[in-house]
């Protein structure tokens, strides 16, 4: 028997007061969660993948009658630009992206990954990435900033993600390089993703806080010295990236896309929901990015998280609901 039931049985006069207090506490909790939910934007890493055709997007996108960014922003409020890691964003293309997305979702924003020349060795598959092996050029800086500035000019750039591989360890040399890199891109809201556990300490968190740098909290297979899940907030921005937990394919795979073939079950998302709410309570705005992109699974988990955090039914593409029936109970299926 619950405490409330015990009191009602033994002290009927006190029961009504306790029930009112309990109802008030529940209502206050819902208001607090609603306020936090309003500060959270959830989306996917990238949007242009061949295996999303017919799953996330209708045939019109494949036939080029519609742009993908006229579809996805109907269901999410954020996309992390992934292509900027492999090639610099062209300003005219960035402007087009902003116009397409804003037309269907005025609150939509982009985050963008910094080009790999600043964070990875040119031959990262055979050597570690470190200050001594990372070799960006002046042209890389110029081209990177042209694309970022185009997004910022449209008021759509939420953050610049500086993503390092697990081989980038917390050493004196690497800390000095990171300091230079952060100054190099000081005009943008900066988020740093480090995947080696040596960075997860008070010194790093204090360093980021003093410089208003957001710490990227990630979910990844925890192998060796890789970073375990965190919920750090070191600036006004909270940032979360969910890479999936495909342990078998994470490092030993012929096709790097196989590592993102992972669908988070609800129980794992619930644990991250609690972490995200904790982060949002300390940050001004929190960005949550699902990176498990294989066959639209990132979109599934992003929509599920939106539902968990908002507590309300959410929109989802009809084709995605057909492919992933687990969305049926939480989603209002919509013809994109």
N, C-alpha and C positions, 0 to 999 in steps of 0.2 A: 504494500500500500504506500502511496506517495505521502510526503510530508503534508501537502495541502489536504489530502483526504483525511489524514489523521486529525488535523486541526478541526476540520469541518465536523468530524464525528464527535470529538470531545468538547469543542468550544464553538458551537454554532454561531454565536454572536461575532466571533472574530473571523469567521469564514469569508463573509462578504468583503471585509477590508483586505484580506489576503488575496482574494481573487482579483480585486481592483488593482492592487499593487502589482500582481503578477501580469495582468493584462497590460498595465502601463509599461512595465519593463519590457514585455515582448514588443509592444508598439514602438518603444524607443529604440529597441534593437533593430527593428525593421527600418526605421528612419535612418539610423546610423549606416546600415548596410546600403540603403538607397543612395545616401550621400557619397559613400565610398564608390559605389558602382558608377556614379556619374563622373568620377575622376579616372576611370579605367577604360582604355581603348584596346580592343582585341582584334587581331588580324593574322595574316599569314606572311611567311617569307616568300616573296615573289608571287607572280600571278600567271606567268606565261609558260605553261608546260604542256607538252603534247598529250600527256596522259590525263590531263584534266578535261579534254574534249569529250563531250557526251556524259561527263560525270559532274563537273562543276559548271560547265558552260554548255549552252544549247548549240545546235548545228550552225546557227547564224554566225557565231564567233569564228568557227572553222572556215566558213565561206566568206569571212571578212566583211560581212554586212554589219556587224557590230564589233566594237572594241571590247576586249576583256575588262577594261576599266570602266565600261558602262554597265557591267554585270556585277562583278565582285563587290564594289562599294555599296550595293544594295543590301548586303548581308554582313559586312564587317566595316569597321571604322578606321582601319589602319592597314597599310601594306608596307612591309620592309623591302626596299628595292634591293634585289639580289644581284641583278646584272651589273651593277656598279662595281662589284668586286672583281668582275672579269674584264670589263671594259668601261671606260669613262662615259658618263651620261652626256649626251649631246643636249645643249640648252634648248634647242627647238623641240626636241622630243620630250624633255622634261615639262615644257609648257603645255604640250598636247596632253600629256598624262594628267596634269593638274586640271585642265579644262574638262576632260572626259569624266574624271572622278567627281569633281565638284558639281557637275550637272545633275548627278543622281544622289549625291550625299554631301551637302554643304559642310559637314563637320569632318569630312575625311582628311586624313593626313598621311604623309609618307615619312618613314625613316629610311636612311640609305647607308649601305655598307661602304666603308672606305675601300678604295682600290687595293688589291692584294700586293701591289708593289711597295706599299707602306708597312705591311704587316707580315708578309711571308717571303721566304727565300724564293728566288726564281726557280730553283730546283728543289722545292720543299719535299718532294717525294723521296729524295735521296739524302738530304741534309737537313739539320735542324734549323729552324728560323730563329735568328738572334740578331742583335745589333750589328754583328760583324757580317751577316749574310743577307740582310735586307737592304736593297739598293734602289730606292726611289730616285727619280730624276726631277729636275726643275720643271720639265714639261709635264710630268705626272701631276705635280702640285697644281700647275696652271689649269690643266684639263679637268682635274677633279673639282677644283673650285668653281669652274665655269658651270658645271652641271649642278652643283650644290647651290650656287647662287641663283640659278634659274628657278629651282624649287622654292628657295627662300623668298624670292621676289613675288611669288604667287601666294605667299603665306601658307605653304603646305609642307615645309620641312620641319618635322618635329624633333629630329635628332640625327646625329651622325654616329653610326656604329663603327667602332674601331675594333675589329675582331682578330685576335691572335690565336695561333694553333697551340696545342698542348705542349709542343716543344719549346715555346717561348716561356722560359722560366724566370723566376724572380731573382735576378742577379744584379750586381752593381752596374754592369755594362748595359743591361736591358732596361733598368730603371732610368738611366741617363738618356737612352734613346727614346723611351716613352715620354720623358719630360720634354724633349725637343719636339716630338711629334705633336704633343698636346698644345704646345705654344704655336706650332705651325698652323693648326686649325682652330685657334682660339675663338674665332668669330662665330662658331657654330655650337649648339648644344651637343656636348660630347658624351658618348657612352663607351666604356671600354669593356670588352669581353676577353677575359683570360681564362684558359681552360686547365692550367696547371695549378695544383693545390697549394703551391708555395706562395701564391699571391693572397691566399685567404688568411689574412692576419690583421691585427689592429693597426700596424704601421701603414699597410696599404690602404685600409679604410680611412684612416686619418688623412693620409696624403690626398686621396680622392676628395674627401670632404672639404679640405682646405682650398682645393682648386675647383670646386663645384663640378666634379666629374662624376657621372653616374656609373655605378658598378653594375655590370650585367649579370643577373642571376640566371643560371642555366640549368637545364635538365639534360643530362647526357649519360651514356653508359659509364659507370664509375669503374675504370680499369686502371690499375697501377696508381699513378699520382695525379690522375685527372680530378678536376674539381667536382665535389659533391654538391647537391642542391643547397642554395643559400637564399636568404631573404634580406640582403643588405640594401640600405638606402643611404647614399652619400651625396645626393644633390636634390634639387626639387623634382628630378625625374626618377621614377622607378622603372626598371626595365627587366623583363623576363623573356627568355627564349627557351622554347621546348623543342629539343632536337629528336626526341624519341629515345627508346631504350633497346635498340636492335643490337644486342651484344654480339651476336654471331657475325654480323656483317659490318660492324663499325670500322674496323681497321683492315680486316682480311676479306676484301671483296674486289672483284674485277670491275664492277660498275659502281661508281661512287654513289649513284642514286639509290642503290639497294639499302644503304645505311638508313635512309629516311622512310623505309617501308615499315612503319610502326603506327598502330592506332592505339592511343591511350585509352584504357578502359575507364569507366566512370569513377571507380575507386581511386585511381591514381590522379585523376583530374580533381577530385574533391580535396585531396591533400594539397594540391597546388592552388586550389581556390582559397584555402585558408591562408597560405603564404602570400598570395596576391593581395588579399584583403589587408593583411598585416603591412605589406609594402605600401599599399594605397593610403593607409592611415598615417604614414609618415611623409609621403611625397605629395607634391602638388598635382602631378599627373603621372599615371602609370601606363606603360605600353607593354602589351603581352603579345608575343609573336610565336605562332606555331610553325615550326620549320620542318615537320615530318610530312613532306609534300607529296609523297608517292601516292598516285591515283586519288588525289584530293583529300587525303586523310587529315592534312593540316586544316582544311576548311571545315571538316567534320568536328574536329576537336575545338577549333575556335568558336564555332556556333554552340557547341555543348557548354563551353566555358561561359559564353555570354548568357546562356540560360541559367547556369548555376549561380552566377554572380548577380544577375538582375532578378532572378526568381520569377521571370515572366516568359511566356512563349516567345520564340524568336523566329525571324524569317529565315528560310533556307531554300535553295534552288530545288525545284521539283526533281530534277535529274539526280541530285545528290541524295535526296531522301529515298528515291527508288533504289539507289545503289547501296545506301547505308540505312536500312530500316530502323536502326536504333534511334534515328532522329525523329521518327513519326510522333512520338509522345510529347516532344518538346517544341516542335517546329511548325510554323504555319508555312506550308509549302507554297512557293510562289514561282510562277512562270517568269523567268528572268527576262 
